[in-house]
Amino acid sequence: MSTIIQTAETQLTKLRWALGLSGVLSIALGVVIIVWPSISLYAFVILFGAFALAEGIIGIGAALSGAATTSRGWLIVSSLASIAVGVIVFLNTGMSALALLYVIGAYAITLGVIAIGGAFWLPLDGGDSALLAFSGVVSILFGIVMFVKPGDGALVLLALIAAYALIVGLAELTVAIGGKRIARNLTQRQLAALKPQASR
């Protein structure tokens, strides 16, 4: 019984770390854009590619280091999407600003759909599940804006990207910190489920 509980808590801890680091990276991206509003297109392409790759590598590392669970599958899908986008960006560092916006928009929509799915699949409590779903909705809306309004001024688009990164990053970080509560709730549920079996 203790082995089952320990395994579940270990998986949740890895999920928390992956979400937390992803949140920190998103916040860092938003902060860099705010403090460097005159960033060149080439520098921003490199920055975004590095951000996507780092998110993907962190997630894959956390997912592959444990047993197969729902959280592992969610992490793998999300991480592979990030790595794919990072590779695409680095293979096309000379892409136009319009092409980059479309890539960012598609990436945001993809992660948004995955985040909403995670809100239902992952062992989260009501508040954290709603927060993850909210971050998914924000991602999808942001991605749509990137496709609908790609011709807006560079400063406006950079401000939108920074705001998006900060909102999603803070949401992920909050869910990651709340993971202690998730682990405690999951342990209690598993103990309750195992008690009838032990009494037989």
CYANA upper distance limits for C-alpha pairs under 8 A (distance plus 0.5 A):
  1 MET  CA      5 ILE  CA      6.93
  1 MET  CA    194 LEU  CA      7.95
  2 SER  CA      6 GLN  CA      6.47
  3 THR  CA      7 THR  CA      6.58
  4 ILE  CA      8 ALA  CA      6.78
  5 ILE  CA      9 GLU  CA      6.66
  5 ILE  CA    187 THR  CA      6.59
  5 ILE  CA    190 GLN  CA      7.55
  6 GLN  CA     10 THR  CA      6.58
  7 THR  CA     11 GLN  CA      6.79
  8 ALA  CA     12 LEU  CA      6.79
  8 ALA  CA    183 ALA  CA      8.46
  8 ALA  CA    186 LEU  CA      8.49
  8 ALA  CA    187 THR  CA      8.46
  9 GLU  CA     13 THR  CA      6.57
  9 GLU  CA    183 ALA  CA      6.26
  9 GLU  CA    187 THR  CA      8.08
 10 THR  CA     14 LYS  CA      6.84
 11 GLN  CA     15 LEU  CA      6.75
 11 GLN  CA     66 GLY  CA      7.09
 11 GLN  CA     67 ALA  CA      8.24
 11 GLN  CA     69 THR  CA      8.48
 11 GLN  CA     71 SER  CA      8.13
 11 GLN  CA     72 ARG  CA      8.45
 12 LEU  CA     16 ARG  CA      6.55
 12 LEU  CA     71 SER  CA      8.30
 12 LEU  CA    179 GLY  CA      7.69
 12 LEU  CA    182 ILE  CA      8.45
 12 LEU  CA    183 ALA  CA      6.99
 13 THR  CA     17 TRP  CA      6.72
 13 THR  CA    179 GLY  CA      7.89
 13 THR  CA    183 ALA  CA      8.42
 14 LYS  CA     18 ALA  CA      6.65
 14 LYS  CA     62 ALA  CA      6.14
 14 LYS  CA     63 ALA  CA      8.14
 15 LEU  CA     19 LEU  CA      6.61
 15 LEU  CA     62 ALA  CA      7.50
 15 LEU  CA     63 ALA  CA      8.35
 15 LEU  CA     71 SER  CA      7.33
 15 LEU  CA     72 ARG  CA      8.34
 15 LEU  CA     75 LEU  CA      8.19
 15 LEU  CA    176 ALA  CA      8.25
 16 ARG  CA     20 GLY  CA      6.37
 16 ARG  CA    175 VAL  CA      8.15
 16 ARG  CA    176 ALA  CA      4.95
 16 ARG  CA    177 ILE  CA      7.65
 16 ARG  CA    179 GLY  CA      6.39
 17 TRP  CA     21 LEU  CA      6.46
 17 TRP  CA     62 ALA  CA      8.46
 17 TRP  CA    176 ALA  CA      7.26
 18 ALA  CA     22 SER  CA      6.55
 18 ALA  CA     58 ILE  CA      6.78
 18 ALA  CA     59 GLY  CA      6.01
 18 ALA  CA     62 ALA  CA      6.89
 19 LEU  CA     23 GLY  CA      6.59
 19 LEU  CA    172 GLU  CA      6.13
 19 LEU  CA    173 LEU  CA      7.04
 19 LEU  CA    175 VAL  CA      8.04
 19 LEU  CA    176 ALA  CA      6.10
 20 GLY  CA     24 VAL  CA      6.74
 20 GLY  CA    172 GLU  CA      6.64
 20 GLY  CA    173 LEU  CA      5.18
 20 GLY  CA    174 THR  CA      8.39
 20 GLY  CA    175 VAL  CA      8.33
 20 GLY  CA    176 ALA  CA      5.57
 20 GLY  CA    177 ILE  CA      7.84
 21 LEU  CA     25 LEU  CA      6.65
 21 LEU  CA     55 GLU  CA      8.30
 21 LEU  CA     58 ILE  CA      8.15
 21 LEU  CA    173 LEU  CA      8.18
 22 SER  CA     26 SER  CA      6.71
 22 SER  CA     55 GLU  CA      6.18
 22 SER  CA     58 ILE  CA      8.33
 22 SER  CA    169 GLY  CA      7.45
 22 SER  CA    172 GLU  CA      7.63
 22 SER  CA    173 LEU  CA      8.30
 23 GLY  CA     27 ILE  CA      6.66
 23 GLY  CA    168 VAL  CA      7.46
 23 GLY  CA    169 GLY  CA      4.24
 23 GLY  CA    170 LEU  CA      6.59
 23 GLY  CA    171 ALA  CA      7.81
 23 GLY  CA    172 GLU  CA      5.45
 23 GLY  CA    173 LEU  CA      5.45
 24 VAL  CA     28 ALA  CA      6.54
 24 VAL  CA    169 GLY  CA      6.66
 24 VAL  CA    170 LEU  CA      8.40
 24 VAL  CA    173 LEU  CA      7.47
 25 LEU  CA     29 LEU  CA      6.65
 25 LEU  CA     51 PHE  CA      7.35
 25 LEU  CA     55 GLU  CA      7.82
 25 LEU  CA    169 GLY  CA      7.76
 26 SER  CA     30 GLY  CA      6.81
 26 SER  CA     51 PHE  CA      8.31
 26 SER  CA    165 ALA  CA      5.40
 26 SER  CA    166 LEU  CA      6.73
 26 SER  CA    168 VAL  CA      7.51
 26 SER  CA    169 GLY  CA      5.25
 27 ILE  CA     31 VAL  CA      6.66
 27 ILE  CA    165 ALA  CA      6.35
 27 ILE  CA    166 LEU  CA      5.26
 27 ILE  CA    167 ILE  CA      8.48
 27 ILE  CA    169 GLY  CA      5.60
 27 ILE  CA    170 LEU  CA      7.48
 28 ALA  CA     32 VAL  CA      6.60
 29 LEU  CA     33 ILE  CA      6.83
 29 LEU  CA     47 LEU  CA      8.48
 29 LEU  CA     48 PHE  CA      8.41
 29 LEU  CA     51 PHE  CA      7.86
 29 LEU  CA    162 ALA  CA      7.55
 29 LEU  CA    165 ALA  CA      7.04
 29 LEU  CA    166 LEU  CA      8.42
 30 GLY  CA     34 ILE  CA      6.80
 30 GLY  CA    161 ILE  CA      7.65
 30 GLY  CA    162 ALA  CA      4.54
 30 GLY  CA    163 ALA  CA      7.14
 30 GLY  CA    164 TYR  CA      8.19
 30 GLY  CA    165 ALA  CA      5.66
 30 GLY  CA    166 LEU  CA      5.94
 31 VAL  CA     35 VAL  CA      6.68
 31 VAL  CA    162 ALA  CA      7.54
 31 VAL  CA    166 LEU  CA      8.26
 32 VAL  CA     36 TRP  CA      6.32
 33 ILE  CA     37 PRO  CA      6.12
 33 ILE  CA     39 ILE  CA      8.03
 33 ILE  CA    158 LEU  CA      7.33
 33 ILE  CA    159 ALA  CA      8.22
 33 ILE  CA    162 ALA  CA      6.49
 34 ILE  CA    159 ALA  CA      7.86
 34 ILE  CA    162 ALA  CA      7.18
 37 PRO  CA    155 LEU  CA      7.53
 37 PRO  CA    158 LEU  CA      7.84
 39 ILE  CA     43 ALA  CA      6.90
 39 ILE  CA     44 PHE  CA      6.88
 40 SER  CA     44 PHE  CA      6.63
 41 LEU  CA     45 VAL  CA      6.63
 41 LEU  CA     97 ALA  CA      7.22
 42 TYR  CA     46 ILE  CA      6.86
 42 TYR  CA     93 THR  CA      7.13
 42 TYR  CA     94 GLY  CA      7.42
 43 ALA  CA     47 LEU  CA      6.56
 44 PHE  CA     48 PHE  CA      6.46
 45 VAL  CA     49 GLY  CA      6.53
 45 VAL  CA     89 VAL  CA      7.27
 45 VAL  CA     90 PHE  CA      8.28
 45 VAL  CA     93 THR  CA      6.70
 45 VAL  CA    100 LEU  CA      7.82
 46 ILE  CA     50 ALA  CA      6.56
 46 ILE  CA     89 VAL  CA      8.14
 46 ILE  CA     90 PHE  CA      7.42
 46 ILE  CA     93 THR  CA      7.49
 47 LEU  CA     51 PHE  CA      6.65
 48 PHE  CA     52 ALA  CA      6.68
 48 PHE  CA     86 GLY  CA      8.03
 48 PHE  CA     89 VAL  CA      8.39
 49 GLY  CA     53 LEU  CA      6.64
 49 GLY  CA     85 VAL  CA      7.72
 49 GLY  CA     86 GLY  CA      4.87
 49 GLY  CA     87 VAL  CA      7.68
 49 GLY  CA     89 VAL  CA      5.93
 49 GLY  CA     90 PHE  CA      6.54
 50 ALA  CA     54 ALA  CA      6.45
 50 ALA  CA     86 GLY  CA      7.03
 51 PHE  CA     55 GLU  CA      6.71
 51 PHE  CA     86 GLY  CA      8.03
 52 ALA  CA     56 GLY  CA      6.72
 52 ALA  CA     82 SER  CA      5.43
 52 ALA  CA     83 ILE  CA      6.66
 52 ALA  CA     85 VAL  CA      6.97
 52 ALA  CA     86 GLY  CA      5.41
 53 LEU  CA     57 ILE  CA      6.56
 53 LEU  CA     82 SER  CA      6.50
 53 LEU  CA     83 ILE  CA      5.31
 53 LEU  CA     84 ALA  CA      8.44
 53 LEU  CA     85 VAL  CA      8.07
 53 LEU  CA     86 GLY  CA      5.28
 53 LEU  CA     87 VAL  CA      7.79
 54 ALA  CA     58 ILE  CA      6.62
 54 ALA  CA     83 ILE  CA      8.38
 55 GLU  CA     59 GLY  CA      6.73
 55 GLU  CA     79 SER  CA      7.17
 55 GLU  CA     82 SER  CA      6.86
 55 GLU  CA     83 ILE  CA      8.11
 56 GLY  CA     60 ILE  CA      6.58
 56 GLY  CA     78 SER  CA      7.82
 56 GLY  CA     79 SER  CA      4.42
 56 GLY  CA     80 LEU  CA      6.57
 56 GLY  CA     81 ALA  CA      7.79
 56 GLY  CA     82 SER  CA      5.27
 56 GLY  CA     83 ILE  CA      5.35
 57 ILE  CA     61 GLY  CA      6.50
 57 ILE  CA     79 SER  CA      7.28
 57 ILE  CA     83 ILE  CA      7.52
 58 ILE  CA     62 ALA  CA      6.81
 58 ILE  CA     79 SER  CA      8.22
 59 GLY  CA     63 ALA  CA      6.56
 59 GLY  CA     75 LEU  CA      6.25
 59 GLY  CA     76 ILE  CA      7.27
 59 GLY  CA     78 SER  CA      8.09
 59 GLY  CA     79 SER  CA      5.67
 60 ILE  CA     64 LEU  CA      6.43
 60 ILE  CA     75 LEU  CA      7.34
 60 ILE  CA     76 ILE  CA      6.26
 60 ILE  CA     79 SER  CA      6.24
 60 ILE  CA     80 LEU  CA      8.00
 61 GLY  CA     65 SER  CA      6.78
 62 ALA  CA     66 GLY  CA      7.84
 62 ALA  CA     72 ARG  CA      8.49
 62 ALA  CA     75 LEU  CA      8.38
 63 ALA  CA     71 SER  CA      8.40
 63 ALA  CA     72 ARG  CA      5.33
 63 ALA  CA     73 GLY  CA      8.00
 63 ALA  CA     75 LEU  CA      6.41
 63 ALA  CA     76 ILE  CA      6.63
 64 LEU  CA     72 ARG  CA      8.02
 66 GLY  CA     72 ARG  CA      8.16
 67 ALA  CA     72 ARG  CA      8.20
 68 ALA  CA     72 ARG  CA      6.52
 68 ALA  CA     73 GLY  CA      7.83
 69 THR  CA     73 GLY  CA      6.97
 70 THR  CA     74 TRP  CA      6.80
 70 THR  CA    121 TRP  CA      7.27
 70 THR  CA    122 LEU  CA      7.17
 71 SER  CA     75 LEU  CA      6.59
 71 SER  CA    121 TRP  CA      8.11
 71 SER  CA    122 LEU  CA      6.37
 72 ARG  CA     76 ILE  CA      6.66
 73 GLY  CA     77 VAL  CA      6.80
 74 TRP  CA     78 SER  CA      6.72
 74 TRP  CA    114 ILE  CA      8.04
 74 TRP  CA    118 GLY  CA      7.04
 75 LEU  CA     79 SER  CA      6.35
 76 ILE  CA     80 LEU  CA      6.44
 77 VAL  CA     81 ALA  CA      6.83
 77 VAL  CA    114 ILE  CA      8.30
 78 SER  CA     82 SER  CA      6.97
 78 SER  CA    111 LEU  CA      7.09
 78 SER  CA    114 ILE  CA      7.03
 79 SER  CA     83 ILE  CA      6.68
 80 LEU  CA     84 ALA  CA      6.50
 81 ALA  CA     85 VAL  CA      6.79
 81 ALA  CA    107 TYR  CA      8.11
 81 ALA  CA    110 THR  CA      8.12
 81 ALA  CA    111 LEU  CA      8.20
 82 SER  CA     86 GLY  CA      6.65
 82 SER  CA    107 TYR  CA      8.11
 83 ILE  CA     87 VAL  CA      6.61
 84 ALA  CA     88 ILE  CA      6.67
 85 VAL  CA     89 VAL  CA      6.64
 85 VAL  CA    103 VAL  CA      8.02
 85 VAL  CA    107 TYR  CA      7.47
 86 GLY  CA     90 PHE  CA      6.72
 87 VAL  CA     91 LEU  CA      6.55
 88 ILE  CA     92 ASN  CA      6.80
 89 VAL  CA     93 THR  CA      6.43
 89 VAL  CA    100 LEU  CA      8.43
 95 MET  CA     99 ALA  CA      6.58
 95 MET  CA    100 LEU  CA      7.00
 96 SER  CA    100 LEU  CA      6.78
 97 ALA  CA    101 LEU  CA      6.74
 98 LEU  CA    102 TYR  CA      6.85
 98 LEU  CA    150 PRO  CA      6.98
 98 LEU  CA    151 GLY  CA      8.38
 99 ALA  CA    103 VAL  CA      6.77
100 LEU  CA    104 ILE  CA      6.63
101 LEU  CA    105 GLY  CA      6.47
101 LEU  CA    146 MET  CA      6.51
101 LEU  CA    147 PHE  CA      7.99
101 LEU  CA    150 PRO  CA      7.20
102 TYR  CA    106 ALA  CA      6.59
102 TYR  CA    146 MET  CA      6.98
102 TYR  CA    147 PHE  CA      6.61
102 TYR  CA    150 PRO  CA      8.41
103 VAL  CA    107 TYR  CA      6.54
104 ILE  CA    108 ALA  CA      6.56
104 ILE  CA    143 GLY  CA      7.57
104 ILE  CA    146 MET  CA      7.99
105 GLY  CA    109 ILE  CA      6.73
105 GLY  CA    142 PHE  CA      7.48
105 GLY  CA    143 GLY  CA      4.30
105 GLY  CA    144 ILE  CA      7.03
105 GLY  CA    145 VAL  CA      8.11
105 GLY  CA    146 MET  CA      5.63
105 GLY  CA    147 PHE  CA      6.83
106 ALA  CA    110 THR  CA      6.62
106 ALA  CA    143 GLY  CA      6.62
107 TYR  CA    111 LEU  CA      6.66
107 TYR  CA    143 GLY  CA      7.93
108 ALA  CA    112 GLY  CA      6.41
108 ALA  CA    139 SER  CA      5.51
108 ALA  CA    140 ILE  CA      6.55
108 ALA  CA    142 PHE  CA      7.38
108 ALA  CA    143 GLY  CA      5.61
109 ILE  CA    113 VAL  CA      6.75
109 ILE  CA    139 SER  CA      6.27
109 ILE  CA    140 ILE  CA      4.78
109 ILE  CA    141 LEU  CA      8.09
109 ILE  CA    142 PHE  CA      8.14
109 ILE  CA    143 GLY  CA      5.63
109 ILE  CA    144 ILE  CA      7.88
110 THR  CA    114 ILE  CA      6.84
110 THR  CA    140 ILE  CA      8.10
111 LEU  CA    115 ALA  CA      6.44
111 LEU  CA    136 GLY  CA      7.41
111 LEU  CA    139 SER  CA      7.40
111 LEU  CA    140 ILE  CA      8.39
112 GLY  CA    116 ILE  CA      6.74
112 GLY  CA    135 SER  CA      7.50
112 GLY  CA    136 GLY  CA      4.22
112 GLY  CA    137 VAL  CA      6.53
112 GLY  CA    138 VAL  CA      7.75
112 GLY  CA    139 SER  CA      5.24
112 GLY  CA    140 ILE  CA      5.61
113 VAL  CA    117 GLY  CA      6.74
113 VAL  CA    136 GLY  CA      6.64
113 VAL  CA    137 VAL  CA      8.38
113 VAL  CA    140 ILE  CA      7.64
114 ILE  CA    118 GLY  CA      6.57
114 ILE  CA    136 GLY  CA      7.83
115 ALA  CA    119 ALA  CA      6.76
115 ALA  CA    132 LEU  CA      6.63
115 ALA  CA    133 ALA  CA      6.61
115 ALA  CA    135 SER  CA      7.59
115 ALA  CA    136 GLY  CA      5.36
116 ILE  CA    120 PHE  CA      7.43
116 ILE  CA    132 LEU  CA      7.19
116 ILE  CA    133 ALA  CA      5.02
116 ILE  CA    134 PHE  CA      8.24
116 ILE  CA    135 SER  CA      8.45
116 ILE  CA    136 GLY  CA      5.69
116 ILE  CA    137 VAL  CA      7.80
117 GLY  CA    121 TRP  CA      6.68
117 GLY  CA    133 ALA  CA      8.35
118 GLY  CA    122 LEU  CA      5.85
118 GLY  CA    132 LEU  CA      7.99
118 GLY  CA    133 ALA  CA      8.27
119 ALA  CA    124 LEU  CA      7.68
119 ALA  CA    128 ASP  CA      8.44
119 ALA  CA    129 SER  CA      5.12
119 ALA  CA    130 ALA  CA      7.35
119 ALA  CA    132 LEU  CA      6.13
119 ALA  CA    133 ALA  CA      5.92
120 PHE  CA    129 SER  CA      7.57
123 PRO  CA    182 ILE  CA      7.53
123 PRO  CA    186 LEU  CA      7.93
124 LEU  CA    128 ASP  CA      6.39
124 LEU  CA    129 SER  CA      5.89
124 LEU  CA    179 GLY  CA      8.42
124 LEU  CA    182 ILE  CA      6.39
125 ASP  CA    129 SER  CA      6.41
125 ASP  CA    182 ILE  CA      6.97
126 GLY  CA    130 ALA  CA      6.60
127 GLY  CA    131 LEU  CA      6.69
128 ASP  CA    132 LEU  CA      6.64
128 ASP  CA    174 THR  CA      8.41
128 ASP  CA    175 VAL  CA      5.92
128 ASP  CA    178 GLY  CA      7.65
129 SER  CA    133 ALA  CA      6.65
130 ALA  CA    134 PHE  CA      6.51
131 LEU  CA    135 SER  CA      6.78
131 LEU  CA    171 ALA  CA      6.82
131 LEU  CA    175 VAL  CA      7.75
132 LEU  CA    136 GLY  CA      6.84
132 LEU  CA    171 ALA  CA      7.20
132 LEU  CA    172 GLU  CA      7.43
132 LEU  CA    175 VAL  CA      7.64
133 ALA  CA    137 VAL  CA      6.79
134 PHE  CA    138 VAL  CA      6.69
135 SER  CA    139 SER  CA      6.64
135 SER  CA    167 ILE  CA      7.89
135 SER  CA    168 VAL  CA      5.84
135 SER  CA    171 ALA  CA      6.82
135 SER  CA    172 GLU  CA      8.29
136 GLY  CA    140 ILE  CA      6.76
137 VAL  CA    141 LEU  CA      6.66
138 VAL  CA    142 PHE  CA      6.49
138 VAL  CA    164 TYR  CA      7.91
138 VAL  CA    168 VAL  CA      8.06
139 SER  CA    143 GLY  CA      6.58
139 SER  CA    164 TYR  CA      7.73
139 SER  CA    168 VAL  CA      8.01
140 ILE  CA    144 ILE  CA      6.72
141 LEU  CA    145 VAL  CA      6.77
142 PHE  CA    146 MET  CA      6.85
142 PHE  CA    160 LEU  CA      8.42
142 PHE  CA    164 TYR  CA      7.50
143 GLY  CA    147 PHE  CA      7.09
144 ILE  CA    148 VAL  CA      6.61
145 VAL  CA    149 LYS  CA      6.05
145 VAL  CA    150 PRO  CA      8.14
146 MET  CA    150 PRO  CA      5.93
150 PRO  CA    157 LEU  CA      8.44
152 ASP  CA    156 VAL  CA      7.14
152 ASP  CA    157 LEU  CA      7.13
153 GLY  CA    157 LEU  CA      6.82
154 ALA  CA    158 LEU  CA      6.54
155 LEU  CA    159 ALA  CA      6.55
156 VAL  CA    160 LEU  CA      6.76
157 LEU  CA    161 ILE  CA      6.67
158 LEU  CA    162 ALA  CA      6.56
159 ALA  CA    163 ALA  CA      6.56
160 LEU  CA    164 TYR  CA      6.54
161 ILE  CA    165 ALA  CA      6.61
162 ALA  CA    166 LEU  CA      6.65
163 ALA  CA    167 ILE  CA      6.60
164 TYR  CA    168 VAL  CA      6.59
165 ALA  CA    169 GLY  CA      6.27
166 LEU  CA    170 LEU  CA      6.49
167 ILE  CA    171 ALA  CA      6.70
168 VAL  CA    172 GLU  CA      6.63
169 GLY  CA    173 LEU  CA      6.57
170 LEU  CA    174 THR  CA      6.53
171 ALA  CA    175 VAL  CA      6.79
172 GLU  CA    176 ALA  CA      6.60
173 LEU  CA    177 ILE  CA      6.66
174 THR  CA    178 GLY  CA      6.62
175 VAL  CA    179 GLY  CA      6.77
178 GLY  CA    182 ILE  CA      7.16
179 GLY  CA    183 ALA  CA      6.60
180 LYS  CA    184 ARG  CA      6.81
181 ARG  CA    185 ASN  CA      6.67
182 ILE  CA    186 LEU  CA      6.59
183 ALA  CA    187 THR  CA      6.60
184 ARG  CA    188 GLN  CA      6.79
185 ASN  CA    189 ARG  CA      6.78
186 LEU  CA    190 GLN  CA      6.67
187 THR  CA    191 LEU  CA      6.63
188 GLN  CA    192 ALA  CA      6.67
189 ARG  CA    193 ALA  CA      6.70
190 GLN  CA    194 LEU  CA      6.61
191 LEU  CA    195 LYS  CA      6.62
192 ALA  CA    196 PRO  CA      8.07
193 ALA  CA    197 GLN  CA      8.09
194 LEU  CA    198 ALA  CA      6.79
195 LYS  CA    199 SER  CA      6.76
196 PRO  CA    200 ARG  CA      7.13
